Structures are given as structure tokens and as C-alpha cells.
Amino acid sequence: MQAKRLSEIYVPLSSQSILKQEVAFFDRTRTGELINRLSADTTVVGHSITDNLSDGLRAVVQAAAGVSMMFYVSPSLACFVLLIVPPMAGLAIVYGKYLRSISKRTQDALAQTTQTGLSGNLMILSVLYKGGLLMASQNMTVGELSSFLMYTFWIGISIAGLSSFYSEMMKGFGAGARLWELQDRKPEFPQNEGLVLPSDQLKGQLEFYDVSFAYPTRKEAPIFQNLSLLVPAGTIMAVVGPSGSGKSSLVSLLLRLYDVDTGIITIDGHDIRDLNPYWLRSHIGTVSQNPKILLLDEATSALDAENESLVQEALERLMEGRTVIVIAHRLSTIQNANAVAVLDQRCIAECGQPAELLGNKQGLFRKLMEKQTFLQEAHKQALR
Ligand SMILES: Nc1ncnc2c1ncn2[C@@H]1O[C@H](COP(=O)(O)OP(=O)(O)OP(=O)(O)O)[C@@H](O)[C@H]1O
């Protein structure tokens, strides 16, 4: 019950910290690992500082009571036993921990060489203990000796309890360290700090200047190399390109989900790295509210003709007077755009008015459009 309450405290604390991390952190860290830290580790920490703590305290009290009783029966024998029992118990704990920590293979090899030494020490201590006990018990009655032995046994049990308390506590520290590491992790860039521009002054000119980028988890596969693209304020730029050419990545960079490796992205001339990321995102693409900049990733799934024209109409109304980057799949969207940027081979291969680009028979845009028209025709044929 107690442990549950503690994990109820830890989980929200750590989740808050997780929510502040940059997107690249989630690319690098597996979801399973995060869930494990939030569930298993919090339970371990909770257990070790509640149930385990009370077990540990009980063992301490037990040991203290046993030691007092031993001194009460025979102070000299108690001194002697206390000189021998703690080192013996200590050695046994260290030895047990040592055996547990080494891997199976090294355990087999190492146990052979060191076992003799450690068990030899334990044996010497136990011989000493028995010899000392024999000498010191000369003047004791049978009753005194048997209760003395009982208290020794009692201390032994308490020490075993303390040892398990210690190892559980260590487990708790390990789990706690992992949790604190997560809780204390600073995101690579703060998500709610930086410049906030007055909304009425925001015009919405976007510029990618000489941008090179590779995802942090795939540095060996660059997505953009020296890419430059200007979207004047209040105009619509359709972005087209083969699958995997980086259309969505362009949007992710503009939202500052990732930072560019080199180059610069600006909004109205301000480097987006200087702007407050929350503010930036709140001014981009919240379709339900009044944004200056709209990023649309058009759905590829086929809508029937009636719905398509409804969506199109709504989008056209939405795009009026705004700077829009639309990852375009529909021919109609592309035709209505002020300009089209064709992504290929990690940069903008062509950029210009749709009609102008269509006029270039060898151009990539023309080829892409021919392919799409052809596919649409084939689709219609199949449906007939
Ligand atoms: N988070 C990520 N981590 C690593 N690589 C990624 C990530 N997201 C996308 N990629 C890779 O980046 C490349 C570009 O992907 P992106 O989604 O930007 O292309 P796209 O042009 O939008 O493709 P599509 O038209 O298929 O949606 C792809 O090779 C993709 O596998």
C-alpha cells in the first residue's frame, strides 16, 4: 500500500520530466525502457524505503536486544563473541554478494581459485569462536551457557535480516538512481525558453538557408544537404517529391522537433533556435485557431470525389492570407499553390510556379505529375 503511494509520487514526477525532453530523446530511448523505469523501478524504490526499512529496523532492534542480553549473562564472553561474529557475518555477506555479482562463466573460473581463501578464513574464525567459547564458558552454569548460545543464534538471525535489508536497499538505490537520472535529465534545448515575438507583428516569411540535416539516430544517412528554400509571407508553397525524399522532415525541422546540423531556418528573419519552441509551435498549424503559418501534410488516402472537393474547399478557405507549406499529393492543391518545391537527392531540385515547372518536359515535377495523372487514370479504369 505504502509502496503504491510512493510510486504514485514518482511516476508523475518522472513523467513530467519525460514530457520536457526533445523528440530526438524518444528516437534514442526505447518506449519499453521508459515504461520499465516508471513502473518497475518506482515499485522497487517504494518497497525498499517502506517495507524493507521496517524489516531493517526490526533486525537492528533484534540485534541490540540480543547483544544486551548476552552482556547481561556474561560480559567477558559477550565481548569475545562480538569480536568474532560480526567479522564472520561480514565475510559471509561479502562472499555471498561476490558470488551473486560475477557472471556464470567467471564465477566458475574464479570460485575455484578464491573459494579456498575465503572459506579458509571462515573456518579459522569458527575454530577461534569455538575455542574461545570453550575457554570463556568454564565458569558458567549449563543454563547460562544455553541461554547465551540462544542469544548468539538470535544475533545471527538478525545479522541475516540486516544483510537482506542491505541488499534490498542497494537494489532500491540502483532503481532510484535510474529514476533520478531520468528526472534530472535536461533536454538538449529548453522547450519553454527563448524569444517570443508579438503576434500582431508576425508576418510569416519562412526561409531554409543552406540547411543540412541527418536524424540523430541515423547520422550516416543525411536527409538534406545544403537545402535552401524561401516561402514569402502569405504565399502557398506546395512541397512534392518521391516517398522518403524528406517532405515530412522539412515540417519537423520547421516545428523545431529537431535542430539542423548546419545552416539556418528563419521566420521573419529570426533564427528559430532563438525563438521559444512552445510559442513557435503554438503559432504553426493549429488549424482551429487564427495561425499565420500553416503546415499541412496532406493525406494520401483516397477520398471519394464529393468529400475531396469538400476538404479542398475548406483547405482553400483556410489557406487564404496565410503562409502555407503543404506536403501536397492532390493535383488540385499543387495547381493552386503559388509555388512548388520539388525535393530530390537531399535538396530542392526545382522550385517555381506550377505551370512554369510543368512546361519543362525533362523536369522532375513534370515526371511526377505525369505519373500521378497516369495512376489516377489507371485507378479510374480499374473502378469502371
Ligand atoms: N525519426 C526518424 N528517425 C530516423 N529516420 C527518420 C525519422 N523520420 C523519418 N526518417 C527517415 O527520413 C527519410 C525521410 O522521411 P520523410 O518522412 O521526411 O519523407 P517523406 O518525403 O515525407 O516520405 P513520405 O512521402 O513517404 O511520407 C526516410 O528515409 C525516413 O525513413
The ligand as an SDF file (V2000), in Angstrom:
LIG
                    3D

 31 33  0  0  0  0  0  0  0  0999 V2000
   12.5420    9.9630  -36.5590 N   0  0  0  0  0  0  0  0  0  0  0  0
   13.2940    9.4810  -37.5460 C   0  0  0  0  0  0  0  0  0  0  0  0
   14.4790    8.9130  -37.2760 N   0  0  0  0  0  0  0  0  0  0  0  0
   15.2670    8.4360  -38.2670 C   0  0  0  0  0  0  0  0  0  0  0  0
   14.9450    8.4750  -39.5780 N   0  0  0  0  0  0  0  0  0  0  0  0
   13.7670    9.0150  -39.9240 C   0  0  0  0  0  0  0  0  0  0  0  0
   12.8650    9.5470  -38.9310 C   0  0  0  0  0  0  0  0  0  0  0  0
   11.7630   10.0220  -39.5750 N   0  0  0  0  0  0  0  0  0  0  0  0
   11.9510    9.8100  -40.8970 C   0  0  0  0  0  0  0  0  0  0  0  0
   13.1600    9.2140  -41.1040 N   0  0  0  0  0  0  0  0  0  0  0  0
   13.7380    8.8550  -42.4090 C   0  0  0  0  0  0  0  0  0  0  0  0
   13.9720   10.0600  -43.1310 O   0  0  0  0  0  0  0  0  0  0  0  0
   13.7140    9.8770  -44.5240 C   0  0  0  0  0  0  0  0  0  0  0  0
   12.7330   10.9580  -44.9960 C   0  0  0  0  0  0  0  0  0  0  0  0
   11.4840   10.7040  -44.3500 O   0  0  0  0  0  0  0  0  0  0  0  0
   10.2130   11.6660  -44.5330 P   0  0  0  0  0  0  0  0  0  0  0  0
    9.1070   11.0640  -43.7650 O   0  0  0  0  0  0  0  0  0  0  0  0
   10.6080   13.0590  -44.2370 O   0  0  0  0  0  0  0  0  0  0  0  0
    9.9560   11.5170  -46.1070 O   0  0  0  0  0  0  0  0  0  0  0  0
    8.6460   11.9100  -46.9540 P   0  0  0  0  0  0  0  0  0  0  0  0
    9.1650   12.5320  -48.2010 O   0  0  0  0  0  0  0  0  0  0  0  0
    7.7100   12.7120  -46.1050 O   0  0  0  0  0  0  0  0  0  0  0  0
    8.0660   10.4510  -47.2540 O   0  0  0  0  0  0  0  0  0  0  0  0
    6.5270   10.0100  -47.4960 P   0  0  0  0  0  0  0  0  0  0  0  0
    6.0490   10.6840  -48.7500 O   0  0  0  0  0  0  0  0  0  0  0  0
    6.6540    8.5250  -47.6570 O   0  0  0  0  0  0  0  0  0  0  0  0
    5.7720   10.4210  -46.2690 O   0  0  0  0  0  0  0  0  0  0  0  0
   13.1740    8.4520  -44.6810 C   0  0  0  0  0  0  0  0  0  0  0  0
   14.2520    7.6390  -45.1190 O   0  0  0  0  0  0  0  0  0  0  0  0
   12.7640    8.0540  -43.2750 C   0  0  0  0  0  0  0  0  0  0  0  0
   12.9580    6.6700  -43.0700 O   0  0  0  0  0  0  0  0  0  0  0  0
  1  2  1  0
  2  3  1  0
  2  7  2  0
  3  4  2  0
  4  5  1  0
  5  6  2  0
  6  7  1  0
  6 10  1  0
  7  8  1  0
  8  9  2  0
  9 10  1  0
 10 11  1  0
 11 12  1  0
 11 30  1  0
 12 13  1  0
 13 14  1  0
 13 28  1  0
 14 15  1  0
 15 16  1  0
 16 17  2  0
 16 18  1  0
 16 19  1  0
 19 20  1  0
 20 21  2  0
 20 22  1  0
 20 23  1  0
 23 24  1  0
 24 25  2  0
 24 26  1  0
 24 27  1  0
 28 29  1  0
 28 30  1  0
 30 31  1  0
M  END
$$$$
